[in-house]
Amino acid sequence: MDTFTTTQICKVLKISLLRLRGWIIDTPGFFEPSIKKSSGPGRPAIYSKADVYSFAIFKQLIEGQFSLSREAAARIVNSIRNSRQASSGFEAVDAFLILATVDGKIEKLIPRWATAKNDGIPLNLPMNGVDPVSLWDEMLIINMRKIRSLVDQAIKEQ
């Protein structure tokens, strides 16, 4: 299955249609379907598998231990989707590291990634002569391999 309606996404992510619609409405422009927008009532929007992975990342960010706001989660997912590595497909990336700033505020997102061909995630990111690692309170790692596995398994069960 390569295309998905909102109903199918809800089944994959085990969430209600009302909740998914809330995410779509509360974050306008963020959850645009990449394949086909709805052409009217009763005509479903069509989403790609990458869109489903984006929804899954978003869900993890707002429900996980960080309990981020929808706005912060949307910024992180957009940053990941727009990264050079994700442009070749979420299948190529095993993990994303998002470095948070002081006081838990994610003011600047600095995505780093790890792939099967890459042993680790580089942290050598000097900013204006300051070692940024000393400034951060938290680091958030998004395990894309696990998200892909969970989403792909749920798709197979459909």
C-alpha positions as CSV (number, residue, x, y, z in Angstrom):
1,M,0.0,0.0,0.0
2,D,1.6,3.2,-1.1
3,T,-1.3,5.7,-0.8
4,F,-3.4,6.4,2.3
5,T,-6.6,8.2,3.2
6,T,-7.1,9.8,6.6
7,T,-9.2,6.8,7.7
8,Q,-6.3,4.4,6.8
9,I,-3.8,6.7,8.6
10,C,-6.0,6.6,11.7
11,K,-6.0,2.8,11.7
12,V,-2.2,2.6,11.2
13,L,-1.5,5.1,14.0
14,K,-4.3,3.8,16.2
15,I,-5.9,7.2,16.7
16,S,-9.4,8.6,16.1
17,L,-10.4,10.4,13.0
18,L,-11.4,13.4,15.2
19,R,-7.9,13.5,16.6
20,L,-6.2,13.3,13.2
21,R,-8.5,16.1,11.9
22,G,-7.6,18.2,14.9
23,W,-3.9,17.9,14.0
24,I,-4.6,18.8,10.4
25,I,-6.8,21.8,11.4
26,D,-4.6,23.0,14.3
27,T,-1.4,23.0,12.2
28,P,-2.6,24.5,8.9
29,G,-0.3,23.9,5.9
30,F,1.7,21.3,7.8
31,F,-0.3,18.2,7.1
32,E,-0.9,18.8,3.4
33,P,-1.3,15.5,1.5
34,S,1.6,15.0,-0.8
35,I,-0.4,13.1,-3.4
36,K,-3.8,14.6,-3.7
37,K,-5.9,17.2,-1.8
38,S,-9.5,16.5,-1.2
39,S,-11.7,17.9,-4.0
40,G,-14.7,18.3,-1.7
41,P,-16.9,16.7,0.9
42,G,-16.8,12.9,0.7
43,R,-13.7,12.9,-1.5
44,P,-10.7,11.8,0.5
45,A,-7.3,13.4,0.5
46,I,-4.5,11.0,-0.5
47,Y,-1.3,10.8,1.5
48,S,2.0,9.0,0.8
49,K,3.8,6.6,3.0
50,A,6.3,9.4,3.8
51,D,3.3,11.5,5.0
52,V,2.3,8.6,7.3
53,Y,5.8,8.5,8.7
54,S,5.5,12.3,9.3
55,F,2.3,11.8,11.2
56,A,3.9,9.0,13.3
57,I,6.9,11.2,14.2
58,F,4.5,14.0,15.1
59,K,2.5,11.6,17.3
60,Q,5.7,10.5,19.1
61,L,6.8,14.0,19.7
62,I,3.5,15.2,21.3
63,E,2.9,11.9,23.2
64,G,6.4,10.9,24.1
65,Q,8.5,11.8,27.1
66,F,9.1,15.3,25.8
67,S,5.3,16.0,25.3
68,L,6.1,18.9,22.9
69,S,3.5,21.4,21.8
70,R,1.9,20.7,18.4
71,E,3.7,23.8,17.0
72,A,7.2,22.6,18.2
73,A,6.5,19.1,17.0
74,A,5.4,20.5,13.6
75,R,8.6,22.5,13.4
76,I,10.7,19.4,14.1
77,V,8.9,17.3,11.5
78,N,9.2,20.0,8.9
79,S,12.9,20.3,9.6
80,I,13.3,16.6,9.2
81,R,11.2,16.5,6.0
82,N,13.2,19.3,4.5
83,S,16.6,17.9,5.4
84,R,18.8,16.6,2.6
85,Q,18.8,13.1,4.0
86,A,15.0,12.8,4.2
87,S,14.6,14.1,0.7
88,S,15.9,10.7,-0.5
89,G,13.2,9.0,1.5
90,F,12.6,8.2,5.2
91,E,13.7,4.7,4.4
92,A,17.3,5.8,4.1
93,V,17.5,7.3,7.6
94,D,17.7,5.3,10.8
95,A,17.7,8.2,13.3
96,F,17.4,11.9,13.6
97,L,18.9,13.9,16.4
98,I,17.3,17.2,17.3
99,L,19.3,19.3,19.6
100,A,17.2,21.5,21.9
101,T,18.3,24.8,23.4
102,V,18.3,26.0,26.9
103,D,15.2,26.0,29.2
104,G,13.6,23.3,27.0
105,K,12.7,25.9,24.3
106,I,13.4,24.5,20.8
107,E,14.4,27.8,19.3
108,K,16.8,26.4,16.8
109,L,16.6,23.0,15.3
110,I,19.8,21.4,14.2
111,P,18.9,18.0,12.8
112,R,21.6,15.4,12.5
113,W,21.1,11.9,11.2
114,A,22.4,8.4,11.2
115,T,22.1,5.8,8.5
116,A,23.0,2.2,8.1
117,K,26.2,3.4,6.5
118,N,27.0,6.0,9.1
119,D,28.1,4.9,12.6
120,G,27.1,7.9,14.4
121,I,25.6,11.4,14.5
122,P,28.2,14.2,14.2
123,L,28.0,16.7,17.1
124,N,30.9,19.0,16.0
125,L,28.8,22.1,15.5
126,P,30.7,25.1,16.7
127,M,28.5,28.2,16.6
128,N,30.4,31.6,16.8
129,G,33.3,30.0,18.7
130,V,31.0,28.5,21.4
131,D,30.7,24.7,21.8
132,P,26.9,24.4,21.4
133,V,26.8,21.0,23.2
134,S,27.6,22.9,26.5
135,L,24.5,25.1,25.9
136,W,21.8,22.4,25.4
137,D,19.7,21.0,28.2
138,E,18.3,18.1,26.2
139,M,18.9,16.1,23.1
140,L,16.0,14.3,21.4
141,I,16.7,11.3,19.2
142,I,13.9,10.1,16.9
143,N,14.4,6.5,16.1
144,M,13.2,6.3,12.4
145,R,14.0,2.6,12.1
146,K,11.6,1.9,14.9
147,I,8.9,4.2,13.6
148,R,9.2,2.7,10.1
149,S,9.0,-0.8,11.6
150,L,5.9,0.0,13.6
151,V,4.1,1.9,10.8
152,D,5.1,-0.8,8.2
153,Q,3.8,-3.6,10.5
154,A,0.5,-1.7,11.1
155,I,0.1,-1.3,7.3
156,K,0.6,-5.0,6.7
157,E,-2.1,-5.8,9.3
158,Q,-4.6,-3.7,7.3
